[in-house]
Amino acid sequence: MADFDVGLVWIRRDLRAADNAALYHALTRCRRVLCAFVFDRDILSPLARNDRRVPFIHASVVELDRTLRDAGGTLMVRHGVPLHEIPELAVECGANAVFANRDYEPSAKARDEAVAQKLASKDIAFFTFKDQSIFDHDDVLTGSSKPYTVFTPYKRKWLATLTPDALKPYASEDHLNVLAKPPGNVRHAIPSLDALGFGAEHAPAFPAGTSGAYELFDDFIDRMADYDHARDFPALKGPSYLGVHLRHGTVSIRALARTAHDAQRHGNKGAETWLSELIWRDFYFSVLHHFPHVGVPGDHRAFKPEYDRIQWETGDAADANFAAWCAGQTGYPLVDAAMRQINQSGYMHNRLRMVVASFLTKHLGLDWRRGEAYFEALLNDFELSSNNGGWQWASSSGCDAQPYFRIFNPTTQSKKFDAAGKFIRHYVPEIAGLSDRDIHAPWLAKPDALSKAGISLGADYPQPVVDHDAARKRTLARYDVVRGPAKRADDSRSSSADAADQPHAEASD
């Protein structure tokens, strides 16, 4: 016996039919099921017309609609405010219940609470399910029932909590026979990109939809064994490139984690490292849920309150340095190549996310929130929890962050992870003529080497906007407000020319 006559599945960050928790529960609890997606006007309105993410979402919506139509249903699509559109659709379709997968961002939680209240006023039930993560809310807590704030013990508990059921797929595709089409008077056509206010001139950087996700996934499986070391080199095809698909739910996190977990149990070191990255993603979801002050819209605060006492650089010079960082014109080739990569494609290699974040906060002395906002505006795989966690990690203000006295040296990072300068030459072609030795620090190249390469520093390529050693000293002084007496002794022995390697590269590759 079905619990409800008609169920409405509100698709959000789960643009797939297979292994979809909310869809599965609706299909197994309702006689008839309809599906809806809302292009949220409040989210889309501030975006630039050429935003690369909207074409990806649009293409994924089109593919999902095609999948549902093949099974006898359709995807009702609206462009508006969910607080209005979802209750209206539920009433128009005669739905008794709305099913959705949980979102962890503070603004999304507030939206869902408002929608639930409005539905309740119409005697329509609202159910949410865990689908973006393997574990969420209070699934992984310390022995004293507190949320973890350090990754390694969280990971140990995560693995200890893992059972086959946690990775078991929801067989939603086995129950699609109860999908239904909306009543004839219900608007449901997919609006064009132009109608949404966006252009199609920037095609998605990665193949869209579930088909695109598995195209990338199948390719990555063949390379997964090398992930533990290949992921650090931006000129190599090392990452999975699945971050944007995880962000929009075109692929199930359970499918990815199950593959990684099975492979690492058979000694696959690359799979073990990749699984750690997926666990980092759960960890940051947990941090955002338990400590929402880090992600309050318009008022992101440091996880460690004392770090909000830091006086960041302001004024015209600071703004000029920020502009140089954004444009990839800092004079540090690896930093510039990374920034040009995100500007041109909406993607940035994971290690380079740490390098440029460290440079912004600890070389330029600029507030991490400025960089966080820039990434939010451009990253195809933008995820509030991971983006915030990554930026606070780099600025030392977050949970389990790198120590404040650890400062990435972009020149040594460049020599170590792009030794031949292949990545730099691709994105900074104006210095491509320099030797493999000189390309990492053009300002140290001899005049004849610069002349031979056709480079005039300050004209063809900028001089460094800041000196590394001078910046390190200023950073230690800037962070003095958070340094305890015992920490001061660390400065002389721990402020090495490079940051120690960390197990974490932002969990969204």
Long-range contacts (C-beta under 8 A, 24 or more apart in sequence): 2-29, 2-30, 2-31, 3-29, 3-30, 3-97, 4-29, 4-30, 4-31, 4-95, 4-96, 4-97, 4-125, 5-30, 5-31, 5-32, 5-94, 5-96, 6-30, 6-31, 6-32, 6-33, 6-34, 6-93, 6-94, 6-95, 6-96, 6-180, 7-32, 7-33, 7-34, 7-95, 7-96, 7-97, 7-98, 7-99, 8-33, 8-34, 8-35, 8-36, 8-86, 8-89, 8-90, 8-93, 8-95, 8-97, 8-98, 8-99, 9-33, 9-34, 9-35, 9-36, 9-98, 9-99, 9-100, 10-36, 10-37, 10-38, 10-82, 10-86, 10-98, 10-99, 10-100, 11-35, 11-36, 11-37, 11-64, 11-75, 11-100, 12-37, 12-100, 12-101, 12-103, 12-108, 12-249, 13-101, 13-103, 13-132, 13-247, 13-248, 13-249, 14-101, 14-131, 14-132, 14-249, 15-57, 15-60, 15-61, 15-64, 15-209, 15-210, 15-248, 15-249, 15-250, 16-64, 16-210, 16-213, 16-249, 16-250, 16-251, 16-252, 17-64, 17-67, 17-68, 17-71, 17-172, 17-173, 17-176, 17-210, 18-169, 18-172, 18-173, 18-210, 18-252, 19-169, 19-170, 19-171, 19-172, 19-173, 19-252, 19-254, 19-255, 20-101, 20-131, 20-170, 20-172, 20-249, 20-252, 21-101, 21-129, 21-130, 21-131, 21-170, 21-172, 22-99, 22-100, 22-101, 22-127, 22-128, 22-129, 22-131, 23-99, 23-170, 23-172, 24-170, 24-171, 24-172, 24-175, 25-99, 25-127, 25-129, 25-170, 26-97, 26-99, 27-172, 27-175, 27-176, 27-178, 27-179, 28-175, 29-97, 30-96, 30-97, 30-178, 31-178, 32-178, 32-179, 32-180, 33-73, 33-178, 33-179, 33-180, 34-73, 34-74, 34-76, 34-93, 34-95, 34-179, 34-180, 34-181, 34-182, 35-68, 35-73, 35-74, 35-75, 35-76, 35-179, 36-75, 36-76, 36-77, 36-78, 36-85, 36-86, 36-89, 36-188, 37-61, 37-64, 37-75, 37-76, 37-77, 37-78, 38-77, 38-78, 38-79, 38-80, 38-81, 38-82, 38-85, 38-86, 39-77, 39-78, 39-79, 39-80, 39-191, 39-196, 40-80, 40-81, 40-82, 41-79, 41-80, 41-81, 42-81, 44-79, 44-196, 44-197, 44-198, 45-197, 47-198, 48-377, 49-197, 49-198, 49-199, 50-198, 50-199, 50-201, 50-202, 51-198, 51-202, 52-202, 52-204, 52-205, 52-345, 52-346, 52-380, 53-244, 53-346, 53-380, 53-382, 54-193, 54-196, 54-198, 55-193, 55-198, 55-200, 55-202, 55-203, 55-204, 55-208, 56-204, 56-205, 56-206, 56-208, 56-244, 56-248, 56-380, 57-208, 57-248, 58-190, 58-193, 58-196, 58-198, 59-204, 59-208, 59-209, 60-208, 60-209, 60-210, 60-212, 60-248, 60-250, 61-190, 62-190, 62-209, 63-208, 63-209, 63-210, 63-211, 64-209, 64-210, 65-190, 67-210, 68-176, 68-179, 71-176, 71-177, 71-179, 72-176, 72-177, 72-179, 72-180, 72-181, 73-176, 73-179, 73-180, 73-181, 74-181, 74-182, 74-188, 75-188, 75-190, 76-182, 76-186, 76-187, 76-188, 77-188, 77-189, 77-190, 77-191, 78-187, 78-188, 79-191, 79-195, 79-196, 82-111, 82-115, 83-111, 83-114, 83-115, 83-118, 86-115, 86-119, 87-115, 87-118, 87-119, 87-122, 87-124, 89-186, 90-119, 90-122, 90-124, 91-122, 91-124, 92-182, 92-183, 92-185, 92-186, 93-182, 93-183, 93-186, 94-183, 95-124, 96-124, 96-125, 97-124, 97-125, 97-126, 97-127, 98-124, 98-125, 98-126, 98-127, 99-127, 99-128, 99-129, 100-126, 100-127, 100-128, 100-129, 101-128, 101-129, 101-130, 101-131, 101-132, 101-249, 102-128, 102-129, 102-130, 102-131, 102-132, 102-136, 103-132, 104-132, 104-133, 104-136, 104-285, 104-288, 104-289, 104-385, 105-288, 105-295, 105-384, 105-385, 106-288, 106-292, 106-295, 106-296, 106-297, 107-297, 131-249, 131-252, 131-253, 132-249, 132-253, 132-285, 133-253, 133-281, 133-282, 133-285, 134-158, 134-162, 134-166, 134-167, 134-253, 134-254, 134-257, 134-278, 134-282, 135-161, 135-166, 135-282, 135-286, 136-282, 136-285, 136-286, 136-289, 137-286, 137-289, 140-282, 140-286, 147-286, 147-287, 147-289, 147-290, 147-291, 148-283, 148-286, 149-287, 149-303, 149-399, 149-400, 150-399, 150-400, 151-279, 151-280, 151-283, 151-400, 151-503, 151-504, 152-400, 154-279, 154-283, 154-286, 155-276, 155-279, 155-283, 158-279, 158-282, 158-283, 159-279, 162-261, 166-254, 167-254, 167-257, 167-258, 167-261, 168-254, 169-252, 169-254, 169-255, 169-258, 204-244, 204-380, 205-244, 205-345, 205-346, 205-347, 205-380, 206-241, 206-244, 206-245, 206-347, 206-380, 208-250, 209-250, 210-250, 210-251, 212-245, 212-250, 213-242, 213-245, 213-250, 213-251, 214-251, 216-240, 216-241, 216-242, 216-245, 217-242, 217-251, 217-255, 217-256, 217-259, 221-259, 223-270, 224-260, 224-263, 224-268, 224-270, 224-271, 224-274, 225-263, 225-268, 225-269, 225-270, 225-271, 226-270, 227-270, 227-271, 227-273, 227-274, 228-269, 228-270, 228-272, 228-273, 230-270, 231-273, 231-350, 231-351, 231-505, 231-509, 232-351, 232-417, 232-505, 233-417, 233-418, 234-337, 234-338, 234-341, 234-349, 234-351, 234-352, 234-417, 234-418, 234-423, 235-418, 235-420, 235-422, 235-423, 235-426, 239-349, 239-350, 239-509, 240-274, 240-509, 241-347, 241-509, 242-509, 243-380, 243-381, 243-383, 243-508, 243-509, 244-380, 244-381, 246-281, 246-381, 246-383, 246-508, 247-380, 247-381, 247-382, 247-383, 247-508, 253-278, 253-281, 276-503, 276-504, 277-504, 277-505, 277-507, 277-509, 278-507, 279-507, 280-386, 280-389, 280-504, 280-506, 280-507, 281-383, 281-385, 281-386, 281-507, 281-508, 283-389, 283-507, 284-383, 284-385, 284-386, 284-388, 284-389, 284-507, 285-385, 287-385, 287-389, 287-398, 287-399, 288-384, 288-385, 288-388, 288-389, 291-399, 294-388, 294-389, 294-392, 294-398, 295-384, 295-385, 295-388, 300-369, 300-372, 300-388, 302-392, 302-395, 302-397, 302-398, 303-392, 303-397, 303-398, 303-399, 303-401, 304-397, 304-398, 304-399, 304-401, 304-482, 306-481, 306-482, 307-395, 307-396, 307-397, 307-482, 308-397, 309-481, 309-482, 310-397, 310-478, 310-479, 310-481, 310-482, 311-478, 311-481, 312-365, 312-366, 312-367, 312-478, 313-364, 313-365, 313-366, 318-364, 318-365, 318-366, 321-364, 321-366, 321-465, 321-466, 322-360, 322-364, 322-366, 322-370, 324-462, 324-465, 325-356, 325-359, 325-360, 325-364, 325-366, 325-371, 326-374, 328-427, 328-428, 329-462, 330-359, 330-462, 330-464, 330-465, 330-466, 331-442, 331-443, 331-461, 331-462, 331-463, 331-464, 331-465, 332-359, 332-410, 332-411, 332-414, 332-464, 333-414, 333-421, 333-424, 333-428, 333-431, 333-439, 333-440, 333-441, 333-442, 334-410, 334-411, 334-413, 334-414, 334-418, 334-423, 334-424, 334-440, 335-359, 335-410, 336-427, 336-428, 337-418, 337-423, 337-424, 337-426, 337-427, 337-428, 338-427, 340-427, 340-428, 341-427, 342-375, 342-378, 342-379, 343-378, 344-427, 345-380, 346-378, 346-379, 346-380, 347-379, 347-380, 347-381, 348-375, 348-379, 349-423, 350-505, 350-506, 350-508, 350-509, 351-413, 351-417, 351-505, 353-390, 353-505, 353-506, 354-390, 354-393, 354-394, 354-408, 354-502, 354-505, 354-506, 355-408, 355-410, 355-413, 357-390, 357-391, 357-393, 357-394, 357-395, 358-394, 358-407, 358-408, 358-499, 359-408, 359-410, 361-394, 361-395, 362-394, 362-395, 362-407, 362-408, 362-471, 362-472, 362-475, 363-407, 363-410, 363-466, 363-468, 363-471, 363-475, 364-465, 364-466, 364-471, 365-471, 365-474, 365-475, 365-478, 368-392, 368-394, 368-395, 368-397, 379-508, 381-508, 383-508, 386-506, 386-507, 386-508, 387-506, 387-508, 389-506, 389-507, 390-506, 393-502, 393-504, 396-479, 402-499, 402-500, 402-502, 403-490, 403-494, 404-475, 404-476, 404-479, 404-482, 404-483, 405-476, 405-479, 405-487, 405-490, 405-491, 405-494, 405-495, 406-494, 406-495, 406-496, 406-499, 406-500, 407-471, 407-472, 407-475, 407-495, 407-499, 408-498, 408-499, 409-468, 409-497, 409-498, 409-499, 410-468, 411-440, 411-441, 411-468, 412-497, 412-498, 413-498, 414-440, 414-441, 415-440, 428-461, 430-455, 430-460, 430-461, 431-455, 431-460, 431-461, 468-497
